[in-house]
Amino acid sequence: MIETAHRRCEGRIRRGDTVENSGQGRSGGGGAGTQDEPGNRRPKRPREGGGILMGRPFGVPVYVAPSWFLVAALITWVFGGQLDRVLPELGGIRYLVSLFFAVAFYASVLVHELAHTVAALRFKLPVRRIQLQFFGGVSEIEKESETPGREFVLAFVGPLLSLVLAGLFYLGMQAVEPGTVPGVLLAGLMISNLLVAIFNLLPGLPLDGGRMLRAVVWKISGNPMTGTVAAAWIGRALAVAVLVGLPLLSRAAGGSEDLGGVDSLTDALLAAILAAIIWTGAGNSLRMARLRERLPDLRARTLTRRAVPVEPATPLSEALRRAAEAGARALVVVDPHGTPTALVREAAIIGVPEHRRPWVAVSALAQDLKDGMRVSAELGGEELLDTLRATPATEYLVVEETGEVYGVLSTTDVERAFVAAMARPQPQGR
């Protein structure tokens, strides 16, 4: 299953913790230091998180979530019971065989996710991580595909690899004796991979089949939002169908003797969990599509505050007086030649009591300009958020293409505009 991570868009932009996609997830963490000035703090290391790091195939970290161990135990118990009926002579060893099956099955899931990852990297789409979790795996791809064709391929390669694995395990079954441990293991892996492929090909988001449907509707309509809406609502319909249909299908397959028993309760619980995952994923897809549609409203030029230049030794009270006269809301520290060298942080200004402002120089409240803190006035949308994420800060110097200072961009203003854009009424039918 693919998950296009747009956390950088949906997350709030804060000092040292800027935006998650479509970004690289939440950044930030336990930076050392007690001073509030960013220049006096040690850089914060991004927390990739997600469980136990198992490796980095193709440079992409693979994590096993804690919930996987619960599922592995459940698979071991269930498959062990089946082995007891098929190979009763195994005795207690059947649980070791079952544990091997659980690990092999999730290795197959990893191959499924690696197919998405390789395709994404082939299309120059960064992949944040792969996570093996409660129900399968997730490839967190940080950007959307640029064309419906790439979207379709990116979604299709996962189920395709699962089908290929199912075929390979079937061929392996032909080379071993039926009714033996290898034969039972290969049969179980063949069936499980076939089920993974079929389930993921269901035409509703957030499943791979839903992304394929989205790509088809996108191609026909020319609008990715239309494809997302169609696939997401079908995904919600699938969630209802799973909730109602899975227990009924299990009863029909198992006869009437299990009615009201533990098996029926287990089937209902499993159906409820699967339905909740699909329903939530479909809703998130709608929300993320809406988010992407609103991102172009974020423009550096329109969000920039007017600024006044001040010398480093200027008292804060004098600097604020000049800003008030000019109708500005930001202060830029300049050298004797008028070249910007630092930005006075709004949070630091607020922290200085009014009676002390005549005695505090603006240089004591400023953050030195880094290369990444110079933002083009022409930036907007995801490109603007990418730039802010690359160099976490509270304020950025906005410049024209000619290098002339346009003003100061505050992440507080970006966040406020983002929330306002998302709060606008959604067009009818979406």
Contacts in CASP RR format, 6 or more apart in sequence:
PFRMAT RR
TARGET T0000
AUTHOR 0000-0000-0000
METHOD contacts of the structure
MODEL  1
MIETAHRRCEGRIRRGDTVENSGQGRSGGGGAGTQDEPGNRRPKRPREGG
GILMGRPFGVPVYVAPSWFLVAALITWVFGGQLDRVLPELGGIRYLVSLF
FAVAFYASVLVHELAHTVAALRFKLPVRRIQLQFFGGVSEIEKESETPGR
EFVLAFVGPLLSLVLAGLFYLGMQAVEPGTVPGVLLAGLMISNLLVAIFN
LLPGLPLDGGRMLRAVVWKISGNPMTGTVAAAWIGRALAVAVLVGLPLLS
RAAGGSEDLGGVDSLTDALLAAILAAIIWTGAGNSLRMARLRERLPDLRA
RTLTRRAVPVEPATPLSEALRRAAEAGARALVVVDPHGTPTALVREAAII
GVPEHRRPWVAVSALAQDLKDGMRVSAELGGEELLDTLRATPATEYLVVE
ETGEVYGVLSTTDVERAFVAAMARPQPQGR
1 113 0 8 1.000
1 136 0 8 1.000
1 137 0 8 1.000
1 138 0 8 1.000
1 139 0 8 1.000
1 200 0 8 1.000
1 206 0 8 1.000
1 207 0 8 1.000
1 208 0 8 1.000
2 116 0 8 1.000
2 138 0 8 1.000
2 139 0 8 1.000
2 141 0 8 1.000
2 154 0 8 1.000
2 155 0 8 1.000
2 206 0 8 1.000
2 208 0 8 1.000
2 211 0 8 1.000
3 138 0 8 1.000
3 139 0 8 1.000
3 140 0 8 1.000
3 141 0 8 1.000
3 206 0 8 1.000
4 21 0 8 1.000
4 22 0 8 1.000
4 140 0 8 1.000
4 141 0 8 1.000
4 142 0 8 1.000
4 143 0 8 1.000
4 144 0 8 1.000
4 288 0 8 1.000
5 20 0 8 1.000
5 21 0 8 1.000
5 22 0 8 1.000
5 23 0 8 1.000
5 24 0 8 1.000
5 25 0 8 1.000
5 128 0 8 1.000
5 140 0 8 1.000
5 141 0 8 1.000
5 142 0 8 1.000
6 20 0 8 1.000
6 21 0 8 1.000
6 22 0 8 1.000
6 23 0 8 1.000
6 288 0 8 1.000
6 291 0 8 1.000
6 292 0 8 1.000
7 19 0 8 1.000
7 20 0 8 1.000
7 21 0 8 1.000
7 22 0 8 1.000
7 23 0 8 1.000
7 25 0 8 1.000
7 26 0 8 1.000
8 18 0 8 1.000
8 19 0 8 1.000
8 20 0 8 1.000
8 21 0 8 1.000
8 22 0 8 1.000
8 23 0 8 1.000
8 24 0 8 1.000
8 25 0 8 1.000
8 142 0 8 1.000
8 385 0 8 1.000
8 386 0 8 1.000
8 389 0 8 1.000
9 19 0 8 1.000
9 20 0 8 1.000
9 21 0 8 1.000
9 22 0 8 1.000
9 23 0 8 1.000
9 288 0 8 1.000
9 291 0 8 1.000
9 292 0 8 1.000
9 295 0 8 1.000
9 382 0 8 1.000
9 385 0 8 1.000
9 418 0 8 1.000
10 20 0 8 1.000
10 287 0 8 1.000
10 288 0 8 1.000
10 291 0 8 1.000
11 19 0 8 1.000
11 20 0 8 1.000
11 26 0 8 1.000
12 19 0 8 1.000
12 415 0 8 1.000
13 19 0 8 1.000
13 385 0 8 1.000
13 388 0 8 1.000
13 411 0 8 1.000
13 414 0 8 1.000
13 415 0 8 1.000
13 418 0 8 1.000
14 411 0 8 1.000
14 415 0 8 1.000
15 38 0 8 1.000
15 347 0 8 1.000
15 392 0 8 1.000
15 393 0 8 1.000
15 394 0 8 1.000
15 411 0 8 1.000
16 27 0 8 1.000
16 28 0 8 1.000
16 38 0 8 1.000
16 44 0 8 1.000
16 392 0 8 1.000
16 393 0 8 1.000
17 26 0 8 1.000
17 27 0 8 1.000
17 28 0 8 1.000
17 29 0 8 1.000
17 44 0 8 1.000
17 392 0 8 1.000
18 27 0 8 1.000
18 385 0 8 1.000
18 388 0 8 1.000
18 389 0 8 1.000
18 392 0 8 1.000
18 411 0 8 1.000
19 385 0 8 1.000
19 388 0 8 1.000
19 389 0 8 1.000
20 26 0 8 1.000
20 27 0 8 1.000
21 128 0 8 1.000
21 141 0 8 1.000
21 142 0 8 1.000
21 143 0 8 1.000
21 144 0 8 1.000
22 142 0 8 1.000
22 143 0 8 1.000
22 144 0 8 1.000
22 292 0 8 1.000
22 382 0 8 1.000
23 128 0 8 1.000
23 142 0 8 1.000
23 385 0 8 1.000
23 386 0 8 1.000
23 389 0 8 1.000
24 46 0 8 1.000
24 126 0 8 1.000
24 128 0 8 1.000
24 142 0 8 1.000
24 389 0 8 1.000
25 46 0 8 1.000
25 128 0 8 1.000
25 140 0 8 1.000
26 46 0 8 1.000
26 47 0 8 1.000
27 44 0 8 1.000
27 46 0 8 1.000
27 47 0 8 1.000
27 389 0 8 1.000
27 392 0 8 1.000
28 44 0 8 1.000
28 45 0 8 1.000
28 46 0 8 1.000
28 47 0 8 1.000
28 392 0 8 1.000
29 44 0 8 1.000
29 45 0 8 1.000
29 46 0 8 1.000
29 47 0 8 1.000
30 44 0 8 1.000
30 45 0 8 1.000
31 41 0 8 1.000
31 42 0 8 1.000
31 43 0 8 1.000
31 44 0 8 1.000
31 45 0 8 1.000
32 41 0 8 1.000
32 42 0 8 1.000
33 40 0 8 1.000
33 41 0 8 1.000
33 42 0 8 1.000
35 41 0 8 1.000
36 347 0 8 1.000
36 348 0 8 1.000
37 345 0 8 1.000
37 348 0 8 1.000
37 367 0 8 1.000
38 345 0 8 1.000
38 367 0 8 1.000
38 392 0 8 1.000
38 393 0 8 1.000
38 394 0 8 1.000
39 367 0 8 1.000
39 368 0 8 1.000
44 392 0 8 1.000
48 61 0 8 1.000
48 63 0 8 1.000
48 128 0 8 1.000
48 129 0 8 1.000
49 63 0 8 1.000
49 129 0 8 1.000
50 63 0 8 1.000
50 65 0 8 1.000
50 129 0 8 1.000
50 131 0 8 1.000
51 63 0 8 1.000
51 64 0 8 1.000
51 65 0 8 1.000
51 66 0 8 1.000
51 131 0 8 1.000
52 63 0 8 1.000
52 64 0 8 1.000
53 61 0 8 1.000
53 62 0 8 1.000
53 63 0 8 1.000
54 62 0 8 1.000
54 63 0 8 1.000
54 64 0 8 1.000
55 61 0 8 1.000
55 62 0 8 1.000
56 62 0 8 1.000
57 114 0 8 1.000
57 117 0 8 1.000
58 114 0 8 1.000
58 117 0 8 1.000
58 118 0 8 1.000
58 121 0 8 1.000
60 117 0 8 1.000
60 121 0 8 1.000
60 127 0 8 1.000
60 128 0 8 1.000
60 129 0 8 1.000
60 130 0 8 1.000
61 129 0 8 1.000
61 130 0 8 1.000
62 110 0 8 1.000
62 129 0 8 1.000
62 130 0 8 1.000
62 131 0 8 1.000
62 132 0 8 1.000
63 129 0 8 1.000
63 130 0 8 1.000
63 131 0 8 1.000
63 132 0 8 1.000
64 131 0 8 1.000
64 132 0 8 1.000
65 131 0 8 1.000
65 132 0 8 1.000
65 133 0 8 1.000
65 134 0 8 1.000
67 133 0 8 1.000
67 134 0 8 1.000
68 106 0 8 1.000
68 132 0 8 1.000
68 133 0 8 1.000
68 134 0 8 1.000
70 134 0 8 1.000
71 102 0 8 1.000
71 134 0 8 1.000
71 135 0 8 1.000
72 99 0 8 1.000
72 102 0 8 1.000
72 103 0 8 1.000
72 106 0 8 1.000
75 98 0 8 1.000
75 101 0 8 1.000
75 102 0 8 1.000
75 105 0 8 1.000
76 95 0 8 1.000
76 98 0 8 1.000
76 99 0 8 1.000
76 101 0 8 1.000
76 102 0 8 1.000
77 95 0 8 1.000
77 98 0 8 1.000
78 98 0 8 1.000
79 97 0 8 1.000
79 98 0 8 1.000
79 101 0 8 1.000
79 102 0 8 1.000
80 94 0 8 1.000
80 95 0 8 1.000
80 97 0 8 1.000
80 98 0 8 1.000
81 94 0 8 1.000
81 98 0 8 1.000
83 90 0 8 1.000
83 94 0 8 1.000
83 97 0 8 1.000
83 98 0 8 1.000
83 184 0 8 1.000
84 90 0 8 1.000
84 91 0 8 1.000
84 94 0 8 1.000
86 179 0 8 1.000
86 184 0 8 1.000
87 94 0 8 1.000
87 179 0 8 1.000
87 180 0 8 1.000
87 181 0 8 1.000
87 184 0 8 1.000
90 97 0 8 1.000
90 181 0 8 1.000
97 181 0 8 1.000
97 185 0 8 1.000
100 185 0 8 1.000
101 185 0 8 1.000
101 188 0 8 1.000
101 189 0 8 1.000
104 185 0 8 1.000
104 189 0 8 1.000
105 189 0 8 1.000
105 192 0 8 1.000
106 132 0 8 1.000
106 136 0 8 1.000
108 162 0 8 1.000
108 165 0 8 1.000
108 189 0 8 1.000
108 192 0 8 1.000
108 193 0 8 1.000
108 196 0 8 1.000
109 132 0 8 1.000
109 136 0 8 1.000
109 137 0 8 1.000
109 196 0 8 1.000
110 130 0 8 1.000
110 132 0 8 1.000
110 137 0 8 1.000
111 161 0 8 1.000
111 162 0 8 1.000
111 165 0 8 1.000
112 137 0 8 1.000
112 158 0 8 1.000
112 159 0 8 1.000
112 161 0 8 1.000
112 162 0 8 1.000
112 165 0 8 1.000
112 196 0 8 1.000
112 200 0 8 1.000
113 130 0 8 1.000
113 132 0 8 1.000
113 137 0 8 1.000
113 138 0 8 1.000
113 139 0 8 1.000
113 158 0 8 1.000
114 130 0 8 1.000
114 161 0 8 1.000
115 157 0 8 1.000
115 158 0 8 1.000
115 160 0 8 1.000
115 161 0 8 1.000
116 139 0 8 1.000
116 141 0 8 1.000
116 154 0 8 1.000
116 155 0 8 1.000
116 157 0 8 1.000
116 158 0 8 1.000
117 127 0 8 1.000
117 130 0 8 1.000
117 139 0 8 1.000
117 141 0 8 1.000
118 157 0 8 1.000
119 153 0 8 1.000
119 154 0 8 1.000
119 157 0 8 1.000
120 126 0 8 1.000
120 127 0 8 1.000
120 139 0 8 1.000
120 141 0 8 1.000
120 154 0 8 1.000
121 127 0 8 1.000
123 145 0 8 1.000
123 146 0 8 1.000
123 150 0 8 1.000
123 154 0 8 1.000
125 141 0 8 1.000
125 142 0 8 1.000
125 143 0 8 1.000
125 145 0 8 1.000
125 154 0 8 1.000
126 141 0 8 1.000
126 142 0 8 1.000
126 143 0 8 1.000
127 139 0 8 1.000
127 140 0 8 1.000
127 141 0 8 1.000
127 142 0 8 1.000
128 140 0 8 1.000
128 141 0 8 1.000
128 142 0 8 1.000
129 140 0 8 1.000
130 137 0 8 1.000
130 138 0 8 1.000
130 139 0 8 1.000
130 140 0 8 1.000
131 137 0 8 1.000
131 138 0 8 1.000
131 140 0 8 1.000
134 273 0 8 1.000
135 273 0 8 1.000
135 274 0 8 1.000
135 277 0 8 1.000
136 196 0 8 1.000
141 154 0 8 1.000
143 382 0 8 1.000
144 151 0 8 1.000
144 224 0 8 1.000
144 292 0 8 1.000
145 151 0 8 1.000
145 154 0 8 1.000
145 215 0 8 1.000
148 214 0 8 1.000
148 215 0 8 1.000
148 216 0 8 1.000
148 218 0 8 1.000
148 219 0 8 1.000
148 222 0 8 1.000
148 224 0 8 1.000
149 215 0 8 1.000
149 219 0 8 1.000
151 211 0 8 1.000
151 212 0 8 1.000
151 214 0 8 1.000
151 215 0 8 1.000
151 218 0 8 1.000
152 211 0 8 1.000
152 212 0 8 1.000
152 215 0 8 1.000
152 216 0 8 1.000
154 211 0 8 1.000
155 208 0 8 1.000
155 209 0 8 1.000
155 210 0 8 1.000
155 211 0 8 1.000
155 212 0 8 1.000
155 215 0 8 1.000
156 208 0 8 1.000
156 209 0 8 1.000
156 212 0 8 1.000
158 197 0 8 1.000
158 200 0 8 1.000
158 208 0 8 1.000
159 196 0 8 1.000
159 197 0 8 1.000
159 200 0 8 1.000
159 201 0 8 1.000
159 208 0 8 1.000
159 209 0 8 1.000
160 197 0 8 1.000
162 193 0 8 1.000
162 194 0 8 1.000
162 196 0 8 1.000
162 197 0 8 1.000
162 200 0 8 1.000
163 193 0 8 1.000
163 194 0 8 1.000
163 197 0 8 1.000
165 189 0 8 1.000
165 193 0 8 1.000
166 190 0 8 1.000
166 191 0 8 1.000
166 193 0 8 1.000
166 194 0 8 1.000
166 197 0 8 1.000
167 190 0 8 1.000
167 193 0 8 1.000
169 186 0 8 1.000
169 187 0 8 1.000
169 188 0 8 1.000
169 189 0 8 1.000
169 190 0 8 1.000
169 193 0 8 1.000
170 186 0 8 1.000
170 190 0 8 1.000
172 186 0 8 1.000
173 183 0 8 1.000
173 186 0 8 1.000
173 187 0 8 1.000
173 190 0 8 1.000
176 182 0 8 1.000
176 183 0 8 1.000
176 186 0 8 1.000
177 183 0 8 1.000
199 207 0 8 1.000
200 207 0 8 1.000
200 208 0 8 1.000
200 209 0 8 1.000
201 207 0 8 1.000
201 208 0 8 1.000
201 209 0 8 1.000
201 212 0 8 1.000
202 209 0 8 1.000
202 210 0 8 1.000
202 235 0 8 1.000
202 238 0 8 1.000
203 209 0 8 1.000
203 210 0 8 1.000
203 212 0 8 1.000
203 213 0 8 1.000
203 231 0 8 1.000
203 234 0 8 1.000
203 235 0 8 1.000
203 238 0 8 1.000
204 210 0 8 1.000
204 213 0 8 1.000
204 231 0 8 1.000
204 232 0 8 1.000
204 234 0 8 1.000
204 235 0 8 1.000
204 238 0 8 1.000
204 278 0 8 1.000
204 282 0 8 1.000
205 211 0 8 1.000
205 214 0 8 1.000
205 228 0 8 1.000
205 231 0 8 1.000
205 232 0 8 1.000
205 234 0 8 1.000
205 235 0 8 1.000
205 281 0 8 1.000
205 282 0 8 1.000
205 283 0 8 1.000
205 285 0 8 1.000
206 235 0 8 1.000
206 278 0 8 1.000
206 281 0 8 1.000
206 282 0 8 1.000
206 284 0 8 1.000
206 285 0 8 1.000
207 235 0 8 1.000
207 238 0 8 1.000
207 278 0 8 1.000
209 231 0 8 1.000
210 231 0 8 1.000
210 234 0 8 1.000
210 235 0 8 1.000
211 231 0 8 1.000
213 227 0 8 1.000
213 230 0 8 1.000
213 231 0 8 1.000
213 234 0 8 1.000
214 224 0 8 1.000
214 227 0 8 1.000
214 228 0 8 1.000
214 230 0 8 1.000
214 231 0 8 1.000
215 227 0 8 1.000
217 226 0 8 1.000
217 227 0 8 1.000
217 230 0 8 1.000
217 231 0 8 1.000
218 224 0 8 1.000
218 226 0 8 1.000
218 227 0 8 1.000
221 227 0 8 1.000
224 289 0 8 1.000
225 289 0 8 1.000
225 290 0 8 1.000
225 293 0 8 1.000
225 430 0 8 1.000
228 285 0 8 1.000
228 286 0 8 1.000
228 289 0 8 1.000
229 286 0 8 1.000
229 289 0 8 1.000
229 429 0 8 1.000
229 430 0 8 1.000
231 282 0 8 1.000
231 285 0 8 1.000
232 282 0 8 1.000
232 283 0 8 1.000
232 285 0 8 1.000
232 286 0 8 1.000
232 289 0 8 1.000
233 282 0 8 1.000
235 278 0 8 1.000
235 279 0 8 1.000
235 282 0 8 1.000
236 278 0 8 1.000
236 279 0 8 1.000
236 282 0 8 1.000
236 283 0 8 1.000
238 278 0 8 1.000
239 274 0 8 1.000
239 275 0 8 1.000
239 276 0 8 1.000
239 278 0 8 1.000
239 279 0 8 1.000
239 282 0 8 1.000
240 275 0 8 1.000
240 279 0 8 1.000
242 271 0 8 1.000
242 274 0 8 1.000
242 275 0 8 1.000
242 278 0 8 1.000
243 271 0 8 1.000
243 272 0 8 1.000
243 274 0 8 1.000
243 275 0 8 1.000
244 271 0 8 1.000
245 271 0 8 1.000
246 267 0 8 1.000
246 270 0 8 1.000
246 271 0 8 1.000
246 274 0 8 1.000
247 264 0 8 1.000
247 267 0 8 1.000
247 268 0 8 1.000
247 271 0 8 1.000
250 263 0 8 1.000
250 264 0 8 1.000
250 267 0 8 1.000
251 258 0 8 1.000
251 259 0 8 1.000
251 264 0 8 1.000
251 267 0 8 1.000
258 264 0 8 1.000
286 430 0 8 1.000
290 422 0 8 1.000
290 426 0 8 1.000
290 430 0 8 1.000
291 422 0 8 1.000
292 382 0 8 1.000
294 418 0 8 1.000
294 421 0 8 1.000
294 422 0 8 1.000
294 424 0 8 1.000
295 380 0 8 1.000
295 381 0 8 1.000
295 382 0 8 1.000
295 385 0 8 1.000
295 421 0 8 1.000
296 380 0 8 1.000
296 381 0 8 1.000
297 381 0 8 1.000
297 417 0 8 1.000
297 421 0 8 1.000
298 380 0 8 1.000
298 381 0 8 1.000
298 384 0 8 1.000
298 385 0 8 1.000
298 414 0 8 1.000
298 417 0 8 1.000
298 418 0 8 1.000
298 421 0 8 1.000
299 379 0 8 1.000
299 380 0 8 1.000
299 381 0 8 1.000
299 384 0 8 1.000
300 375 0 8 1.000
300 376 0 8 1.000
300 377 0 8 1.000
300 378 0 8 1.000
300 379 0 8 1.000
300 380 0 8 1.000
300 384 0 8 1.000
300 398 0 8 1.000
300 409 0 8 1.000
301 377 0 8 1.000
301 378 0 8 1.000
301 398 0 8 1.000
301 406 0 8 1.000
303 409 0 8 1.000
303 413 0 8 1.000
303 414 0 8 1.000
303 417 0 8 1.000
304 377 0 8 1.000
304 398 0 8 1.000
304 406 0 8 1.000
304 407 0 8 1.000
304 408 0 8 1.000
304 409 0 8 1.000
305 328 0 8 1.000
305 329 0 8 1.000
305 330 0 8 1.000
305 407 0 8 1.000
305 408 0 8 1.000
305 409 0 8 1.000
305 410 0 8 1.000
305 413 0 8 1.000
306 326 0 8 1.000
306 327 0 8 1.000
306 328 0 8 1.000
306 329 0 8 1.000
306 330 0 8 1.000
306 407 0 8 1.000
307 323 0 8 1.000
307 328 0 8 1.000
307 329 0 8 1.000
307 330 0 8 1.000
307 331 0 8 1.000
307 332 0 8 1.000
307 405 0 8 1.000
307 407 0 8 1.000
307 408 0 8 1.000
308 319 0 8 1.000
308 322 0 8 1.000
308 323 0 8 1.000
308 326 0 8 1.000
308 328 0 8 1.000
308 330 0 8 1.000
308 331 0 8 1.000
308 332 0 8 1.000
309 332 0 8 1.000
309 333 0 8 1.000
309 334 0 8 1.000
309 338 0 8 1.000
309 340 0 8 1.000
309 405 0 8 1.000
310 318 0 8 1.000
310 319 0 8 1.000
310 322 0 8 1.000
310 331 0 8 1.000
310 332 0 8 1.000
310 333 0 8 1.000
310 334 0 8 1.000
310 344 0 8 1.000
310 362 0 8 1.000
311 333 0 8 1.000
311 334 0 8 1.000
311 336 0 8 1.000
311 362 0 8 1.000
312 333 0 8 1.000
312 335 0 8 1.000
312 341 0 8 1.000
312 342 0 8 1.000
312 361 0 8 1.000
312 362 0 8 1.000
312 363 0 8 1.000
312 366 0 8 1.000
313 361 0 8 1.000
313 363 0 8 1.000
314 361 0 8 1.000
314 362 0 8 1.000
315 357 0 8 1.000
315 358 0 8 1.000
315 359 0 8 1.000
315 360 0 8 1.000
315 361 0 8 1.000
315 362 0 8 1.000
316 349 0 8 1.000
316 352 0 8 1.000
316 357 0 8 1.000
316 358 0 8 1.000
316 360 0 8 1.000
316 361 0 8 1.000
316 362 0 8 1.000
316 365 0 8 1.000
317 357 0 8 1.000
317 358 0 8 1.000
318 358 0 8 1.000
319 331 0 8 1.000
319 344 0 8 1.000
319 362 0 8 1.000
320 331 0 8 1.000
320 349 0 8 1.000
320 357 0 8 1.000
322 328 0 8 1.000
323 329 0 8 1.000
323 330 0 8 1.000
323 331 0 8 1.000
329 408 0 8 1.000
330 343 0 8 1.000
330 344 0 8 1.000
330 346 0 8 1.000
330 395 0 8 1.000
330 407 0 8 1.000
330 408 0 8 1.000
330 410 0 8 1.000
331 343 0 8 1.000
331 344 0 8 1.000
331 349 0 8 1.000
331 362 0 8 1.000
331 408 0 8 1.000
332 340 0 8 1.000
332 342 0 8 1.000
332 343 0 8 1.000
332 344 0 8 1.000
332 397 0 8 1.000
332 405 0 8 1.000
332 407 0 8 1.000
332 408 0 8 1.000
333 340 0 8 1.000
333 341 0 8 1.000
333 342 0 8 1.000
333 343 0 8 1.000
333 344 0 8 1.000
333 362 0 8 1.000
333 363 0 8 1.000
333 366 0 8 1.000
334 340 0 8 1.000
334 341 0 8 1.000
335 341 0 8 1.000
340 369 0 8 1.000
340 397 0 8 1.000
340 405 0 8 1.000
341 368 0 8 1.000
341 369 0 8 1.000
342 363 0 8 1.000
342 366 0 8 1.000
342 367 0 8 1.000
342 368 0 8 1.000
342 369 0 8 1.000
343 366 0 8 1.000
343 367 0 8 1.000
343 369 0 8 1.000
343 373 0 8 1.000
343 395 0 8 1.000
343 396 0 8 1.000
343 397 0 8 1.000
343 408 0 8 1.000
344 362 0 8 1.000
344 365 0 8 1.000
344 366 0 8 1.000
345 365 0 8 1.000
345 366 0 8 1.000
345 367 0 8 1.000
345 394 0 8 1.000
345 395 0 8 1.000
346 394 0 8 1.000
346 395 0 8 1.000
346 410 0 8 1.000
346 412 0 8 1.000
347 394 0 8 1.000
348 365 0 8 1.000
349 365 0 8 1.000
352 360 0 8 1.000
352 365 0 8 1.000
367 373 0 8 1.000
367 393 0 8 1.000
367 394 0 8 1.000
367 395 0 8 1.000
369 397 0 8 1.000
370 391 0 8 1.000
370 393 0 8 1.000
371 391 0 8 1.000
372 387 0 8 1.000
372 390 0 8 1.000
372 391 0 8 1.000
372 396 0 8 1.000
373 391 0 8 1.000
373 393 0 8 1.000
373 395 0 8 1.000
373 396 0 8 1.000
373 397 0 8 1.000
374 396 0 8 1.000
374 397 0 8 1.000
374 399 0 8 1.000
375 384 0 8 1.000
375 387 0 8 1.000
375 388 0 8 1.000
375 396 0 8 1.000
375 397 0 8 1.000
375 398 0 8 1.000
375 399 0 8 1.000
375 409 0 8 1.000
376 398 0 8 1.000
376 399 0 8 1.000
376 400 0 8 1.000
376 401 0 8 1.000
377 398 0 8 1.000
377 399 0 8 1.000
377 400 0 8 1.000
377 401 0 8 1.000
377 406 0 8 1.000
378 401 0 8 1.000
379 387 0 8 1.000
384 414 0 8 1.000
385 414 0 8 1.000
388 396 0 8 1.000
388 411 0 8 1.000
388 414 0 8 1.000
393 411 0 8 1.000
394 410 0 8 1.000
394 411 0 8 1.000
394 412 0 8 1.000
395 408 0 8 1.000
395 409 0 8 1.000
395 410 0 8 1.000
395 411 0 8 1.000
396 408 0 8 1.000
396 409 0 8 1.000
396 411 0 8 1.000
397 405 0 8 1.000
397 407 0 8 1.000
397 408 0 8 1.000
397 409 0 8 1.000
398 405 0 8 1.000
398 406 0 8 1.000
398 407 0 8 1.000
398 408 0 8 1.000
398 409 0 8 1.000
399 405 0 8 1.000
399 406 0 8 1.000
400 406 0 8 1.000
END
